[in-house]
Amino acid sequence: NKKLKVKDGVLYTYNMKGLIAYPNLRKNSTYTVPSTVSYAYGAFGSAPALKKLTLNKNISEIAPDDIDKQILVNLTSISVASGNRYLKVKDGVLYSHDMSKIHLYPNGKKDTKYSVPSTVTDLSKGMGANKNLKTIIIGKNVAKLFCIDNEKILPNLTSIQVNSGNPQYISYKGVLY
C-alpha cells in the first residue's frame, strides 16, 4: 500500500506525516507520537487504556473535530516535546502555543475545578466529556465558548462562573448568560 502504513499496530500515512488511527482496544497506557507525524485529525477514539499521551515537536493539532466526543476517555496526562511551535501544555491542559485556544482538557483529569487562563479567547472546543469537572471559571478574554448539547459533554458540570471584565458573558448563581 503506497498510501498507508502500520507501525506498532497504529495506522499512519505512508510517509508517517499523518496519524490516521490509534486503535481503541490497544492495551498500552502510554503513547508517544512519532517525531515524523505533524497531524492527527480524528485519529483517536475512546482508547480506554491510554492514560498518558506525548506529542512531538512537529505536531500542530490533534482531533480538532472530535474533542467534544468521548475520545481518550481515561487520559490523565498530556505532554508536548520542547520546541513545539504550535502547542503548549499548562497544568495538564493542551493549548495553542500562544495559549489563546484550548485544544484538549483531558477526560481523565481528576480536578473538579478549572480556571480558564486570561490568555484564552477561544474555548469552543476541547472540553470533552470529563466526569470530574464540576466548576469552570471562564476567563475575562473568552469570546467563543463550547456548547453543551448533550449529556456526554461535561456530564457533572454544576457551575459556570465568569471572571469580571468579560464583555461577552456573565454568570448568575452558576448559570452562564
C-alpha positions as CSV (number, residue, x, y, z in Angstrom):
1,N,0.0,0.0,0.0
2,K,1.5,3.3,-1.0
3,K,-0.8,5.5,1.0
4,L,-1.0,3.9,4.4
5,K,1.5,2.3,6.8
6,V,1.1,0.4,10.1
7,K,3.8,0.7,12.7
8,D,3.4,-1.0,16.1
9,G,-0.3,-1.5,15.4
10,V,-1.1,2.2,14.7
11,L,-2.2,3.4,11.3
12,Y,-0.3,6.3,9.6
13,T,0.0,7.8,6.2
14,Y,2.7,6.1,4.2
15,N,5.2,8.9,4.8
16,M,4.4,8.9,8.5
17,K,3.3,12.6,8.4
18,G,-0.2,11.8,9.5
19,L,-1.6,9.7,12.3
20,I,-4.7,8.1,10.9
21,A,-6.0,5.8,13.6
22,Y,-5.0,4.8,17.1
23,P,-6.8,1.5,17.9
24,N,-9.5,1.8,20.6
25,L,-8.7,-1.6,22.1
26,R,-4.9,-1.1,22.2
27,K,-3.7,-2.1,25.7
28,N,-0.9,0.5,26.1
29,S,-1.3,3.0,28.8
30,T,1.2,5.4,27.2
31,Y,1.7,6.5,23.6
32,T,4.3,8.8,22.1
33,V,3.5,10.3,18.7
34,P,6.5,9.6,16.4
35,S,8.6,12.6,15.5
36,T,7.6,12.5,11.8
37,V,3.9,13.0,12.5
38,S,2.6,16.5,12.0
39,Y,-1.2,16.0,12.2
40,A,-3.7,13.6,13.8
41,Y,-7.1,14.6,12.7
42,G,-9.8,12.4,14.1
43,A,-7.2,9.7,14.9
44,F,-8.2,8.9,18.5
45,G,-11.3,7.1,19.7
46,S,-12.2,6.2,23.3
47,A,-8.9,4.3,23.8
48,P,-9.8,3.4,27.4
49,A,-6.3,2.0,28.3
50,L,-4.5,5.2,27.2
51,K,-3.6,7.4,30.2
52,K,-0.6,9.3,29.0
53,L,-0.1,11.0,25.6
54,T,3.1,12.6,24.5
55,L,3.1,14.8,21.4
56,N,6.2,15.5,19.4
57,K,7.6,18.9,18.5
58,N,6.2,18.8,14.9
59,I,2.5,18.1,15.6
60,S,0.3,21.1,15.2
61,E,-3.2,19.8,16.1
62,I,-5.0,16.7,17.3
63,A,-8.6,15.7,16.6
64,P,-10.0,19.2,16.2
65,D,-13.5,17.9,15.3
66,D,-13.7,15.0,17.7
67,I,-12.7,16.6,21.0
68,D,-16.2,17.2,22.2
69,K,-17.0,13.5,21.9
70,Q,-15.9,10.8,24.3
71,I,-12.3,10.4,23.0
72,L,-9.4,9.3,25.1
73,V,-11.8,8.7,27.9
74,N,-9.2,8.0,30.6
75,L,-6.4,10.3,29.5
76,T,-4.9,11.9,32.6
77,S,-1.7,13.3,31.3
78,I,-0.6,15.0,28.1
79,S,2.7,16.5,27.3
80,V,4.4,18.2,24.3
81,A,8.0,17.9,23.4
82,S,10.1,21.0,23.8
83,G,10.5,23.0,20.6
84,N,6.8,22.6,19.5
85,R,5.8,25.9,17.9
86,Y,2.1,25.0,17.8
87,L,1.0,23.5,21.1
88,K,1.7,24.0,24.8
89,V,0.6,22.3,27.9
90,K,-0.1,24.1,31.1
91,D,-1.4,22.4,34.3
92,G,-2.2,19.3,32.3
93,V,-4.3,21.1,29.6
94,L,-3.4,21.4,25.9
95,Y,-3.5,24.8,24.4
96,S,-2.3,26.6,21.2
97,H,1.3,27.8,21.7
98,D,0.1,31.3,22.3
99,M,-2.4,30.0,24.8
100,S,-5.3,31.7,23.0
101,K,-7.2,28.5,22.3
102,I,-7.8,25.3,24.2
103,H,-7.2,22.1,22.3
104,L,-7.8,19.4,25.0
105,Y,-8.9,19.2,28.6
106,P,-8.1,15.5,29.3
107,N,-11.2,13.4,30.0
108,G,-9.4,11.6,32.8
109,K,-8.1,14.7,34.6
110,K,-9.1,14.5,38.3
111,D,-9.6,18.2,39.0
112,T,-13.1,19.3,39.9
113,K,-12.5,23.0,39.1
114,Y,-10.9,24.6,36.0
115,S,-10.0,28.3,35.7
116,V,-9.5,29.3,32.1
117,P,-6.3,31.4,31.8
118,S,-6.8,35.0,30.9
119,T,-4.9,34.5,27.6
120,V,-7.6,32.1,26.2
121,T,-10.1,33.7,23.8
122,D,-11.4,30.5,22.2
123,L,-13.0,27.8,24.4
124,S,-15.2,26.5,21.6
125,K,-13.6,23.0,21.5
126,G,-11.6,20.8,23.8
127,M,-13.7,20.5,26.9
128,G,-14.7,16.9,26.1
129,A,-16.5,14.5,28.5
130,N,-14.6,14.9,31.7
131,K,-16.7,13.3,34.6
132,N,-14.8,15.0,37.4
133,L,-15.1,18.6,36.4
134,K,-17.9,20.4,38.3
135,T,-16.9,24.1,38.0
136,I,-15.5,26.1,35.2
137,I,-14.4,29.7,35.6
138,I,-14.4,31.5,32.3
139,G,-11.5,33.9,31.7
140,K,-12.1,37.6,31.1
141,N,-11.0,37.3,27.4
142,V,-13.0,34.3,26.3
143,A,-15.2,35.3,23.3
144,K,-16.0,31.8,21.9
145,L,-17.5,29.1,24.2
146,F,-18.2,25.4,23.9
147,C,-21.8,24.2,23.6
148,I,-23.1,21.6,26.0
149,D,-25.5,19.9,23.6
150,N,-25.8,16.5,25.1
151,E,-25.3,14.7,28.5
152,K,-21.9,13.3,27.4
153,I,-20.2,16.7,27.4
154,L,-19.1,17.6,30.9
155,P,-21.8,15.4,32.5
156,N,-21.2,16.6,36.1
157,L,-20.7,20.3,35.5
158,T,-22.8,22.1,38.1
159,S,-21.5,25.7,37.9
160,I,-20.1,28.1,35.4
161,Q,-18.5,31.3,36.7
162,V,-17.2,34.2,34.7
163,N,-14.3,36.4,35.7
164,S,-15.2,40.1,36.0
165,G,-14.4,42.2,33.0
166,N,-15.5,39.7,30.3
167,P,-17.5,41.7,27.9
168,Q,-19.3,38.7,26.3
169,Y,-20.6,36.6,29.3
170,I,-21.8,36.8,32.8
171,S,-22.9,34.2,35.3
172,Y,-25.6,34.3,37.9
173,K,-26.0,31.5,40.5
174,G,-23.7,29.3,38.4
175,V,-25.6,29.8,35.2
176,L,-24.0,31.3,32.2
177,Y,-25.6,34.2,30.3
